């Protein structure tokens, strides 16, 4: 599984290198800078898992059990 920091790095790189140079309007550039700031601040703070993933795994187990029977 790809780590969350690696995903964020890819998003930041793409937005900075490919999207930002193409955005001409001042307001739009400001909005994109805010997104870059938020994504940068999320690095090191996210992790896979948690309650939602556990619930999804339980639901998949139930569906697979029904399919197998």
Secondary structure, DSSP 8 states (H G I E B T S, - for coil): ---HHHHHHHHHHHIIIIIGGG---HHHHHHHHHHHHHHHHHTTT--S-SHHHHHHHHHHHHHHHHHH-
